[in-house]
Amino acid sequence: MSNDNKLIFYDTETTGIQRDFSQILQCGSVLTDGNLNALGEQNISCAPLPWVIPAPRAMLTNKKIDLFNSNVSHYQMMKDLQMQWKQWSAKNPAIFVSYNGHAFDEELVRRQFFWNLLEPYTTNTNGNGRLDLMLMIHNIAAFFSDEIPMPLFEGGPGISYKLEHLALEHGIDAGDAHDAIADCNLMIEMCKIINEKLPELFQSFIDISTKPGVKNLLYSDDFLALGEIHRRHTFRYPVVMCGGDASRPNEIVFYDLSYDPDDILDLDFTEINKLVKAKGRDGPLKKYKINKTIPICSHKLLTNPDAFDMEFSELQRRADIVRSNKDFQSKVSQAMEDRMMDFPESEFIEGTIYSGGFPSNRDKDLMQEFHITDDPAHLIKISRNFSDDRLRLFAERIICYQYPSEVPEDVSARYQDLIDERSDTDGLWGSVDKSLAEIDKLLDEMDGDEEQTILKATRQKIRSMKRV
């Protein structure tokens, strides 16, 4: 592994699992060199925002009830997080490593940078790369379980790929699982095991953590080994890239080489269009995004020559046929472009990071200015000058939280309306009344001292959100 690669392992503990409305309470980050030696660490946390309802089960998992009384604001925590990440990746780009981060942690981090007027895309701009270790484990489970055994789920036959179960399987102390820093260290130890036993595979995943790196693999002559875990079972696919969407360049299509090209390549456009639009796991065409970790490697890295139901030589022959058929690739790409992509815009500003457009250059300048003053009057002036209403409202929330007694009436009224809506009504953000009822039920079911303490503290916190 190249010593030039700096890796930033990170993990979050949150108030819930709703990506648009849950809040990060703790973020742990560990910087390592290319040999996975720790070089730095950041462990930061904050209080819940006044309009965020902590989910009882989330609090039972992360146990962060002490943060209910934290004097650190969410805004300050997210500023500190971005500052540290930018400092660590300033001289040389870094690879950000998470576990299920593409689906959860990174989505929360992006949104919460956005809510706090910070650049959302820190992890994949300025040459930085992203690696979801969980998806790498998918590939390992499918093709390398002799070298890296997978834990069984409740005795089998299904497997588990939970990080703490992997840690136990491989003799890593998982005692503090679900603490952000502890989970970062579990990831590092797991990567050390992979790097020791399968160094070329580990380097391959490091290489495909950036778009240029994944393109190098996709456009190589080798057919690729795609491995997935679905419902606790592994699936193996020999694939080759066969098209993409020119209007959405992150979207690509793999051809599953277990299907004879003679049966597929000469289909007319209508039939290929149906295959592209088909959902589910079966079928010769599989859609992926190159801006996220794809659990693929070159078949040349496989240690088991019987990984597929066919000789590698036959699969390579088929790959060459698919790759050389430009007409088929053109039809696949056209079908991808013809798809109707439906991205409904959220009616709540928290969920508009991808649908509401990018800030103008003027708004970007105002965002920078916002972070370097602590004068409430100046902050209010900046907020009123944003041309993007989302940024104005986010700015108002920050100002009202930081300086509650120094805001104009109209701003204060909007802030109070937000708190009233979230605490008095049921919505995607949760429900105060339903959460309290759930806590009462859990208190009856769980008699452990720790669970009782966590649930009672969470109940007290949620009760404080109710208006008398």
N, C-alpha and C positions, 0 to 999 in steps of 0.2 A: 504494500500500500504506500502511496506517495506521501512523504512527510510534508509536502506542501498543503495537503488537505487539512483545513481546520474544520472540525465538526462542532456544531452546537446542538446538544441534546436538550430537549425541553418538554415539559409536561405541565398540565394545569389541573387545579382542583376548582370545582365550580358549584354554583347554587342549584344546578339542574342539568337537564340534557336537551333543552330547547335552544337551538343554536341562535335564534334571533332575540331571545329574551333572558336566557341564563347569563349569569355574570361570573367572570373569573374572580375567585377569591385568593388564589395563590398561584404563582407561576415560578417554577424552578427551572433553571438553565445551568448546564455545565458545558464549558468549552474544553475540547480536547485537541491534541495534535493528531497527525495522521496515524500514529501508533496507538491511539486511544488512551494516551496519558492525560490526566486532567490538568488543565492550565488555569482555570478560573471557574468561579461559581457565583450565581446570583439566586437568592431565595427571597422573593418579595411577596407581600400579601396586603390585603386591604379589607375594609369594612364593606358589607353589602350596601348597595345604593338604596335610598329610601323607598324606591318604587319596585324593587326586586323582591319577589317572594321566594325564600329559600325552600327547596323541595325537601321534605323530611327524609326521604330515602337517600338523597344526595348527601345530606348532612351526616346520616349514619355511616355512609361510605367514607367521606373525607374527614369527618370528626373535627372540623375547623370552627367549632362554636366559639372559641376564644376571639375569633375575628369579628363577632357581633359587636365587640367593644373596641375595635381597632380605631386609632385616630388617623390612620392613613386613608386617603381618599382613593377611589378607583382611578380618577384622573392622574393622580401622582404616581400610582403604581404603573399604569400603562406608559406614562412618560419615561419612567425609570427603565422599564423593560425595553422600550425602543432605543433608548440612549445606549444601554449596555450592548444590545445586539448590534447596533451600528458601530459601536466602538470595536467590538470583537471582529467585525467583518470589514473594517475600514481599509486596512492595508491589502488584504487578500480576501477574495470572496470565500464565504463559508458554506458548508452544507448543513442545513437544519434538519435534524433527525427527530421524529416523533413516533408515537405508537398509536395507530389509528388516527393520526393527525389530519390526514386529508379529509376525513369524514367529520372530525370533531374539533380537536384542539386548535388546529390552524384556522378553521372557519371561525371559531370564537375569537382568536387573537386578531384576525383580520377585521372582524366586525367591531371589536372593541378599540382597536386603533382608530377606526373610522369614526366611532362615536365620540372619540376624544380629540378629533381634528388632527390626527397623526397619519402618516403615510401607511396605508393598509398593507402594501405588498412588500414589506421588508424582506421576507424570506425568499422571494424569487425575482428580485430585481438586483441591478448592479453586479451581475454575475453569480449571485448566490444560487444554491441548489436546494432541493427538498427531497428527503428520503423518508417514506413511511415504512418503518421497520416491520410493522405488522404485515404489509403486503410482501415484503421480502420473505417473511416466514411462510407465507402462502406457497411461494416457489420452493422453499426448502422442504416444507411438508410433502409437497408433491413429488419431488425428485431426489432429495438428499436426506431422507429420514434415517438411513443407515448411519450416516456421519453425524447428524444432529437429530437424535430421537425426539419425537413429539409426545407430550403427555396425553394420556387417555382421559376422556371426559367421563367421570363416574364409572370407571372400570372398562369403558369401551362399549361397542367398537368405535364409536366416534372419538375424534381427537379434540383437545382444547388448545387454543392459541392465546389464551389470556396471558398477559405478561407475568403475573405472579405464579401461574402454573408452570410456565416455561422455566422460570427461575428455580422453582423447587425441583423440577425434573433434572436440572443441570447443576444442582448443588449450590445455587446462589441464594444467599440469605434474603428472603422476601418479607422480613418481619414488619417493615414499615411501608408495605405496599399501600398505595393511595395517599402517600405524601409525595408532593411533586418532585422534590430533590431525590427522594428514595427511588422513585420510579425512573428518574434520569439515570441513576447509578445502576438500576437493573438493566436498562437498555444498553448501557456501556458494557457491562459484564457479558451480556448476551452477544453483543457485537464482537467482543474479544474471543469468545468461543467460536463464533462463525469464522472470524478472521484467522484463527489458529487452525481450524480443521478444513476450511474451504477458502483459502486466501484469494484464489482467482475469482471465485463467485462473489466474495465480498467486494473486491475491487470493481467487478462488473457493475454491482449495484451503486457503488460510489460514482462510477462513470456515468450511469444513466440518471443521476439525480438532477441533471440540467438538460435543457432542451437540445443543445448541440450534442451532448453525450448520448441521449436516447436516439437521436436521429442517426448517429454513427452506427448504432447497433441495428436499427430498423432497416437501414439501407446497405447493410453488409450482405455478403453473399450467402451467409449461413442461414439455414432455417432455424427458428427460435423455439424454445421450450417455454410454454406458458403454463403456469401452475396456479391453481385456485383452491381455496377451501370453501365449500358451500354446505351448510347444515352439518358441520363437523366432519365432512368427508372430503377427500382430495380429488381433484380432477386434473388430468394432464392433456394438454393440447399441443400438437406440433403445428406451428403457424408461420406465415410469412405475410408481410404487409402487402395489401393489394389495392389501396386507395385511401382517399381522405376527402375532406371538405375544404375547398380553396377559400371559401368565405369564412370558415371557422377553422383556422389552421391547426388548432390543437386536436381536432377530431380525426381519428384514423380508423381504418378497418383492417383486421387480420383475416386471412383465409386459413381455415382449418384443414390441414393437409391430410387428415384422415378421410376426407371426402375426395374421391377421384376427380381430378380436374376435368377429365373428359366428360363427366356428367354435369358440370356446372359452367365451365368457361364459355360455352357457346349458347347459353340461355339468352333470350332476348331481354331488352331493357326492362320490360314490364315485370318479368320474373325476378330479375336481379333487384329491382326496386322493392319487391315484396320481401326478399331476403334481408335487405338492408333495414327495412322497417320492422321486421319481425322482432318480437321480444322473447325473452327466455334464454336459456343456456344452450339449447340445441340449435343446430344449423351450421352451415359452412362459414358464415360471416360473423365476426365478433367485433363490436365497436369499443374503442378505448380512447383515452385522452393522454396525449404525450406530456401535458403539464402536470401530471400526477404520476406517482410511482406505478409502473406496470410490472407485475411479477413475472418478468421474462429474463431469460439468459440465452446465450448461444448454446445450441445442442452440443457443441464441442466441449462444453464444461461438464456435461452429464457423466457421471461415473457408472451408470447402469446402462449397458447397451440395449437392454430390453425394456427401456422406459416406456416405449410405445408398442402398439401391436404390429408394427411394421419395421423393417430394416431401415436404419438411418439413410442408407444409400437411396432407397426408394423414396423416402420423404424428401431428400435433397433434390432428387430428380423432379418430383412434383413441384417443389418450391421454384426450381429454375423455370419450369413451364409457366407457372403463374406469374413469375416476375417478368418473363419475356412477352406476356400477352398484354400489350398496351391497350387493345380494344376493350378487354375485360376490365382493366383498371380504370379506363375512362368511364365505363358504364357505372362502376361502383362509385366513383367520385361524383358523377353527375347525380346519382341517386342520393348520395349524402347531401349534396347541395340542395336538392329538391325537397328535403324534409322540412316540415313545418315545425319550427322550434318554439315551444310555448314557454316563455318565462314570465309568469304572472307577476306583476309588481305588487309588493306588499303595501297595504294601506297604512302600515306603521313604518316610521323612518328607520327603525332598527334593522329592518329587513331589506333595505334598498341599496345595499352596497354594490350589487351587480346590475341593478336595473335602472338606477337613477342617473347614470352618466358620471364622468370624471369632473373634478373641480376645475374651474377656469384658472388661468395663470394668476389672475387678480385674486381669486379666492385662495389659491395656494400661498400667495404672499401674505394674505391676512391670517391664514392658519399659522404661518411661521411667526408672525407678529404676536399672535394670541399667546404663544408659549413663552414669550420673553418679558411679559409685564405682569405685575401683580396689583395693578391699580384697577379697582372695580369699574370706575367710570370709563377708563380707557377700554377695558374689556367689553363693556356694554356697547361702546361706540363701534368697536370692531365687529361685534355680533350683528349690529344693525346694518353694517356695510356688506355682509355676505350676499352675493346674488343668488346662491343656492339656499333655499329655505331650510333644507335638512341641516346644513352647517350652522345656520343661524340658531335653529332650535337646539342642536347639540351644544352649541356655545352657551346658550341660556341655561341649560341644565347644569353645566359645569359651574357657571357663575353663581347660580342660586344655591348650589351645594356648598361652594367655597365661601361665599359672602352673602348669607341669607338676609342680613339686615340692610344691605346696601344696593338693592335692586329696585328698578322702577316698578310701578304697580302693574303695568301690562305684562311685564316679564314674570313677575311674581305670580300673577293670576294664571298664566299658562303653566307654570311649574306646579302650582297647586292642583290644577285640573289633571295633570299627568298623574300625580300621586293619588288623587281621588279615584281616577279611572282604574288604576292598577290595584288599589286596595279594596275598592267597593264593587267591582264587577268581575265576572269570570271571563277569561279570554285565553289567547295563546300563551300569555304570560303566567297563567295559573289562576288560583283562586284562594283567597285568604280563608274563607269558610271551609272549603273542601280540604285545604291543607290542615286546618285545625281538626277537622273530623278524622282525617287520616292519622294524625298524631295520636288522638285518643284511642283509635283502633290499634295502632302499633304499641302503645303503652300497655294495653291489655295483653298483647301477644308476646312482648319481649320483657323478660324480667331481669336481664343482666344489668348490673349497676351502670356500666358505661352507656349502654343503649338508653336506659332511663334518663341518665344525665343529659345526653345529647338531645333526646326528644323533648325533655322539659325546657331546656334552654332554647330550642328552636320554637317551641310553643310560645314561650315568653316573647321572643323576637317577633313572631308573626302577629301575636295579639297586640303588640305595640303599634302595628300598622293600621289597626282598625280605628275608625273614628268613633268617638264616644257618642 
